[in-house]
Amino acid sequence: MKIHVIGLGVNEHANLETGAQAVLARLSAQDIVLGAPRQHETLVAYEHQAQRCDLPKLSELDNHFAQWHQEGVRQVVVLASGDPLFYGIGAWLVRTFSAENLCFYPNVSSVQVACHRLGLSLQDVQVVSLHGRPLATLRRYLQSNKTLVLLTDQHSQPHHIAQECAQAGLDESELSVCEALGYEQEKVRSFAVKSLLDEKFVFDPLNVVVVKTSAQKSRYPSSVGIPDAAFVTDKGEGKGMITKREVRLAILSYMTIEQGDTVWDIGAGCGGVSVEFAYWHPRSQVIAIEHHPERLACLAANQDRFGVMQNLSIVSGRAPEVFADVLANQQYRPNKVFIGGSDGELAQLMAQVWALLPLGGSLMVSAVTEDTKYQVMQFAQTRENAQDTEEQSLQVAVAKGERLAGQRVFRPNLPVTLHHFIKTNHKESAQ
């Protein structure tokens, strides 16, 4: 079955390239044209003989294709707004079908049209899709002096976005709302954030919002090492069960998270490490495991505070008991693991995690007490005997300056020992 994916561009009536026109003209009565009702209506200038089907939920689409295949359908045309491979249905089709079954016909995206209306160079903007995603996702992108092009839905309309800008401390930013692009009623209007908050405006729900953030300092970080006080913790901001900033910096540096990595944070506490992993690496997947109810609540609050909803998953439960449930999702199998808390199970955790890791995977463990340091040293010796690791270890001892009776003093924190093990082969016999 051949699947043609036709981009409709951004017009009330589609303007298709000759290849896409020829595909539609060749369709028989047994073939399928699939799209939203509005998308079908844009094809008024291109008649075809195929059956018109409305696009179902994405979760049901696989079954529809299977049914059409059984019925002997030879060609399916999928209609896509804008450009199919730019935040469109094309990505799902690429993941689901082999390349030889797919043929794409590009067109202009709403992002391109919005940028042209405003005279913006595409290479100078950052595109963020809020369509079908929590509004809080925007937070990780709200830093000063940026130009963001936002794909929106009913939960991310201009006044919602203005509220997020104000909450970020960027209330001098400017929003341009590009409504009903390509339609007769198209409008492009610009507003100050404050005016959107003070007055009620009506917008066409089909809009692209361009945000030029102000030069004000944002509450959301633009460099690694988020201050401890920025996190919600179980003992007041920055004072509860959280890995301190200087130690987090070392962990981030040694673990070298890459695009596509799946990272477990075991004993995630209030989420300092998990949030920084997810915040700086949006194309990695982070799994935070924690069982303490109050810390779980803080972890969820920090996930929302920093807008890391898309790539941080919180697992409630005690390790290693929850491993089987987590591994039921193949996409959650880790290639990098950080153990920041073990609740007395460190030796067992390290052994089980090591067995899960693929070649090249890594395990980082932090230890503060002499008991945990001893267990890590035993594990390190086991790995040395098995000759299956490259190990790096360091101790982070931080003393921070403060005032005592009017005098400056440096008060030391307990030193934290970090061990980083990279798996170099699969010898497991020495465990």
Disulfide bonds with the S-S distance in Angstrom:
none
